[in-house]
Amino acid sequence: MTDHETADHGITARYYETDDERVLEFESDRSTAAVAQNVEGYAMLKVRPSADGDELERYYGFDMALDHVAELLGVSPHDLPVPEDAEDMGM
C-alpha cells in the first residue's frame, strides 16, 4: 500500500491505495473530505465526506473534484495540499 501525507494551511492530505481504490483524504480542524478513484486510475473521481463515506458527487476532472472538497472544508481550492502521487488523479 502506497501512503503519502502532506500538510499546509491547516489541512492534512493523505494519499493511499487499497486493493480497489486510490484515495486522497483531506482533514482540517473543521471537517473531512475524500476523493477516490478505481485503482486502475481510469474511472471518474468520487467525492465523499470521508474516505469510507457515501459518495456525494462524481467528476471527470481532478480540479472539479478539488473544488468540491474545498467547499466541504470551507477553504480555497488553492489551499489544498496534494501529495505528488495523487497529482495524476482524474480522467
JOBEL-V309411 format. One record per backbone hydrogen bond with DSSP energy under -0.5 kcal/mol. NH is the residue of the N-H (numbers start at 1). CO is the residue of the C=O. Records with the same first field share a line. If there is no record, write none. Layout:
BEGIN
NH->CO, CO
END
This chain:
BEGIN
4->15
6->13
8->11
11->8
12->27
13->6
14->25
15->4
16->23
17->2
18->21
22->37
23->16
24->35
25->14, 23
26->33
27->12
28->31
33->26
34->48
35->24
36->46
37->22
39->20
41->38
45->59
46->36
47->45, 57
48->34
49->54
53->50
56->47
57->47
59->45
65->61
66->62
67->63
68->64
69->65
70->66
71->67
72->68
73->69
74->70
75->70
79->76
80->77
81->79
86->83
87->83, 84
89->86
91->60
END
